[in-house]
Amino acid sequence: MACYYIIGIRMDNRVNNALAFQEALTRNGCQIKTRLGLHEVSEDSCANDGLIILQPCGTKEEVDKLVDELNSLEGITAKLIDLN
């Protein structure tokens, strides 16, 4: 099982799209080694879009399936970086 993958994700309209995204991550939780979420925050606002970085583990086919599932979600754009 390889963990030399990175999935970069842009989420638009975080308030409306986060639940479906979180459900997808939960379904694939045993495949995700690392998750990092980034969005702009200041004293008077919280951005409604953001970036998420995932480090999945598995076969190339399993990782591709995860990327496809994420891309099927509203407001989600996911790109795979294969470092194998």
C-alpha angles and dihedrals in degrees: 000000000000125000097182094111132103124194115201113201133190115199119197121197093014094187093060100033105040097086096057089043092051091048090054091050091049091051089052097035097122089058096051115084099173134018126185123179123198128186136148116267129177136162093272105030147032118207117244093214132052152156128262125192119201130188105202126187126210143070120326089252092054092048092047089051090053091050090049091049092050092048090053090064122096113261095007127121114181127184127187125223110194111201096173 
